[in-house]
Every structure is written in C-alpha cells, then in structure tokens.
Amino acid sequence: MSLHGAPQPPRSCLDRARSPTTLGELDTMRARAWQEHGVAVLPVTDITDPWLRQAITNEATRRWGRRQGGMHHGR
C-alpha cells in the first residue's frame, strides 16, 4: 500500500507488471538481431524443409544441449 502523493517505486526490466511480448514485437526483435548482429532467429517449426530443420536442430543441440520442455519434433 502506498500513501497518496508518494513517489512511485523505480521501474525495472525485472518488473513483472509488463505484458507478454507480442508476436509483432518478437518479429521486430528478430529482424533487428539479423540486421545489426548477423544473428538469425528462426522458430524450428517454421522451417518447412525436413532435412534443413533437422540440420539446424542438430547444430543447436550440439552447441547448447537438448531443449528442456516444449515440443520435440519426431519424438
């Protein structure tokens, strides 16, 4: 509870009051990551070629380990 007229607590990126990121915001961040850093962020489920999807999944698993939770394609 706060007193009337009291200053607001400082804002933080850790504040849980923020609404979830929208799909449009995520797409904007993906574009910026590509344009500024050369990092491509692709949802694996969006890759339609099975061979390419598996190759990307294998490389990500090699670098960062198996995914925790979520859908595992082919399992």
Buried (B, 14 or more C-beta within 10 A) or exposed (E): EEEEEEEEEEEEEEEEEEEEEEEEEEEEEBEEEEEEEEEEEEEBEEBEEEEEBBEBBEEEEEEEEEEEEEEEEEE
